[in-house]
């Protein structure tokens, strides 16, 4: 399960995209932060160490929240169970919304973006990572090697938005594929100004340290986005 | 060559993406328009018929411009030869910039975006189509059919930005691959606010009329973007 992944054991440092995602964050001093899909709470604790005033970590998994609470000794962090599909948040109470690899589990992303927009103060930032549509589109995701040994990643069904079931970690995990345009336009229509879009790939230095990451430069696995609440 | 393509013979109506691109245009009444890569002048003439005050059509091909001039009887349209790679435009003289499938031939897109930004008045719109990075990334672009007959489009080398040579229409056509993030971030950094991003696919009605377009729903061939000059 999730708890055996390097990023679950070693936290943010084990996530190759973390430096790129961190570069999209504002100065955290004094910020009120909400983390959508906080998992074991690694980002919540980072945010506080970086100066955030308080952090609300939300996750649907009570098991993850229990471990997050067990590893956190900080009254500035609150963990709450919440389903992002039906999330309610108070109005204009956060200066930063953050989400790492959780939004592809949400079917009604427009509803969630509207909720996040209302919960942020004007000018606040929203930073998230999500599985890249190139990675998720195919009904048969997985590397293809041709007769000459060239490796490529298949894209098909790109415009067939909706559920994708995979057997990653657990059988039949349900994710929602959306085109890149759909995700960005949902942000724009819900009052966000897009500041940065990144098809994440590990750097050459990352690959020197972890040669198994080389294939990640062939096709993007994650999309990183920074947007500001207008 | 280009002149034999349906869109060259029958104009905008033969381009499946045209209705989606047209939907991104502002009311054209009285606008001063520049068309980057005008080809045979189909969009220039459309713009005038839709009410534009005047249109400047730019293309690098003298042969195309000659045909464009031959098919245009309208003093409101001027055609000029220009290389988008080294384009100069006067400052703040256009209300709309438009480009159809030309920007993937430009190596220094940041320079061109800066030039377009300067040439537009504040609040002006920039609408363009460009080959989609999913379509262009692979060093061996072309449908792959697996043992069970499933068709997919290969993505590899996605993060290897730079030249791509293909033998489409002519041998060794030189295009420039950029990640989606690079194209959008160049717009943002050059002072544009992104309003709409669309991985274009033909509609079901398009496919009913032209069944050969069905495969275009498997992977996007074009990216359509609308941005406003801040």
Interface residues (C-beta under 8 A of the other chain):
Chain A: X133 X134 X137 X138 X139 X140 X144 X146 X150 X151 X152 X153 X154 X155 X156 X157 X158 X159 X160 X179 X180 X181 X184 X185 X188 X193 X194 X195 X196 X197 X198 X199 X201 X217 X218 X219 X220
Chain B: X133 X134 X137 X138 X139 X140 X144 X146 X150 X151 X152 X153 X154 X155 X156 X157 X158 X159 X160 X179 X180 X181 X184 X185 X188 X193 X194 X195 X196 X197 X198 X199 X201 X217 X218 X219 X220 X224
